[in-house]
Amino acid sequence: MTIATQTRNWQQQPVGNPAPPTRGTRGAPSLFPLLDYLRERWGGASLSTDNLMHCRPIVGGTAMSSHCGAAFDWRYINPGPGRAVMLNEVLPFVINHSYELNVQQIHDYVGCRIWKGIRSGDVRQGWLTQARGSQMGQLWAQWLHIEAGTWGWNDDRAVSERLGLVTGPGCTEQPPITDLEHGQFGLWPFAEKRWLWEGAFGDDVKYLQSVIYHKGGGSIAIDGGFGVQTRTRVIDLQLHQNANVFGSNLTVDGRVGPEVWAIIDAAALR
């Protein structure tokens, strides 16, 4: 993971003056996979147009807003996972991988602060509190504004591919199961495994994904985030178990409890 260290001021240098790497009628190609990933992994909603081309002046000014092809707004409440998840999971993920994700700036309106890559090395770790007013500091503005930089503007690869988390056509490597002390396909080391469902995050999720991928459970990103894709694979596993194991009557809900963990551990040891 790499934190970005550069920022271009889209207000002083609007999109197209000078132009970033090639753009047409759609916004930064790098932003579309990230927006899709946020919605798949954590839910929420896009407040942006489908092509991200919000060409309008900034609020209270005449300079073109950085919305014009260089940013999107992702709502994390109503719908979404909530502010606590946004603060504890989403922001660390996006910032810690901001270079690979081509993220140069993040606006947290409720928190009344802005993160910039150019400030990432200082004591504030990139964050600077803003003056309250307009949208900043308003409790109703429950979304993140995420801006693209110039260095990876045209990188339209999936997030999992950019972070080296998943294989695809032409790829041959896949990260091993997290618990390396017990071997590549060893058991998760903790006897008491927590319940997992959509929105969970951590190494136990990565272990779950690793077993599913390596043991024939279907294509899945091994990124430690329990999103729609992981839930679908767990449902597939539950359906397969009920159809092929006499007496099995698992609840088909995409949630991972003791019964599903037992299946995963048995598969890991095969």
N, C-alpha and C positions, 0 to 999 in steps of 0.2 A: 504494500500500500504506500502511496506517495501523496503528500499534501502539496497542493499547488502553491506556487510562490510568485505568481504574476497576475496582474489585473489590468484590463484595458477599460478606460472610462468611456462607456458607450454614449454618455450624455455629451461629453466634449468632442468625441469622435463617433458620431452616430453611425449605425450600420450603413455601409456604403460610402463612408467618407473618412478615411479611405476604406475600401471594402475589405472584409475579412476574406479568407479563402472562399472560393466560388460559392455563390448563393443564387437561388432563383426565386421561385414563388413560394418556397418553403423556408422556414427558419433554419437555425443551425442543425445539421444532420445529427450531431452528437447528442442533442437534447431529447430526441424522440425515443430512443431506447431507454434512457434514464427515466423519463416520465412513465413509460410503460412498466418499467421495473418497479418503480415506487408504488404504482397502483396494483401490480400483481402481488408484491410482497407485503405491503402494509394497507392496501385499500386506499381510501380517500378518493379525491376527484380532481380532475383538471379544470381549472378556471380559464384556460386559454383556448383560443381558436384551434381548429384541427391542424392548421399549418403554422401556428405560432407567430403569425405576422400581425402583431398588434401595433399598427402604425398610428400613433397618436402622440401629442405632446405630453411631457411630464405634467403631473398635477401642479397647477399654479405657475407653469412656465411655458416657454416656447420651444425649448430643445426637444428633439424627438426622444420618446421613451425608449429605454433599452428593451422594452417588450418587443420592439419591431424586429422579430426574427432571432433575437439573441437571448431570450429568456422564456420561462413558463412559470405559472403559478400552480402549486399543488396544495389542495385543501386537505388538512389533516383532522378536522373535526366536522361532523355533520355533513357528509359521511366521513369516516376515517377512524384511525386507531386511537385518537386522542392526543392531547398535548404531551402527556408523560412519555408515551411511546415515541413521539416525534423527537423529544429532547434526549431521551436515553438510548434510542436505537437509530432513528433515521439520520439525525444530524451527525452523530459520530461516524456513521457509515459513509455519508456523502463527503464529509470533510476529510476523513482519513484516506479516501480514495479520490480526492478532488482532482488530482492531476490526471489520473487515468479516465475519470469521468468527464473531464473538460469543464469543470465547474470553477469559476473564478470569483463568484460572489453569491451570497445568500442573505436575503432579508427576512428577519423574524419580526413581523409587525407587532404581534402581541408583546414580545419581549423588548420591543423598542431598540433593536440593535441590528447591525449589519456585519457580516463576516466577509473579509476580502483576503484573497490569496496573498496579495502583496504585503499583508500584515501578519501572515501566519507565523513568522519567526519571532514576533515581539511578545512581551509579557502578557498581553491580552489574547494571545493565540488567535489573532485574526479578527476578534470581535471588537466593535466600538459602539458604545451606547449613542443613540440618536436623540435629538430633541423631540419631545412629544408634540403631536399635532398632525393634521391630515390623517394618513393611515397609521403612522407610527405610534405605538402605544395603545392602539384601540383594540378592545377585547373582541370586537366583531370581526376583525381582520385575521381570521384563523387559517392562514395559509402561509406557505413559504414561497418566496420569489427566488428562483434559481437561474443564474446567468451563465452562459457559455463564455469561454475564453477563445482566443484566436489559435492557440497551439494545436488544438484537436478538433477544430470546428467541423471538419469533414469526416470525422470518425463515426460512422453509423453502425459499427458492430454492436452486437448485443452486450449488455453490461457484463454478463457472466464470461463472455469471451474476452473482453477487455481486461478483466481481472484474473484471467487464467483459471476460471472455476469450472468450466464445462468443456466437454469435447464436442466435436461436430464432424461433418464430412472432412476427411483429410487429417483429422487430429487422432492421435493414438494414446495420449497420456491423460490420466485422471488422478486427482489428488487421492491419496490413500485414506483409509478410515482414520479418524483422529487419534484413537488410542494406540499409538505406535508401540508402547511397552508390551502389549499383548500380541504383537504381530500385525501384519497388514490387515487381516480380517479378524482381529481379536475382539473380545467383548468390551463394551463400554465399561470402564472400571468401577463405576458406582453401582452398588446393588440396588439402591432405591432410585429409580428413574422417575423423573417428574412427568406429569401429563403434558402432552404437547398438542397444540392445535394451531390453526392459522393465526399468524402474528407472532408466534414464538421465535426466539433468536438465541443461538448459542452453539457450542461445540456438540451438544447432544443432538441438535437438529442436523448438524453436519454429519455426525455418525449415522443417523437414520438415513440421510440422503445417500451416503457412501454405500451402505449395504444395499439399498434399493437399486442403485446404479450398477454396482459390481455383480450383484446376484440376479440380474435379469429382470428387474422390476420396471424397466422402461427408462427413457431419457429423462434426466433430471439434473438441475444445476446443484452443485455441491458448494453452497455458499453460506450455510448456517442460518438461512432465513426461511421460515415456514410460510411460503406463499401459496398461491392458487395451484401452481404446478405440483408442489409437494403434497398438498391436500388431495389432488387428483390421483397421484400415485398411491397414497395410503388407501383411498377408496377402492382403487383397483385391487390392492392387496386384500382388503377385507372381503370384497366380492369373490375373489379367487379362492380364499380360504373357505368361505361358506359353500362354494360350489364344489370343492374338491376334497374337503376333509369331513368325514362322517361325523355328525353330531355338532359341527361348528355352527354357531348362530351369533356371529359377531354383529354388533350394531354398525351399520354402514354409515358412518358420519365423518370420516376423514380425520378423526382424533386418535391420538396414540396414547393408550393406557397400558396396563399390565399385560393384557392378552396380545396386543399388537407388539409390544416390546419382546414378548416371549418368541413370537414368530421371527422378529428381526434378529434376535440373538441366535436363534437356531440357524437361520440363514447365514449369519456371519461365520459360524463355526463349520459350515459345510465345505 
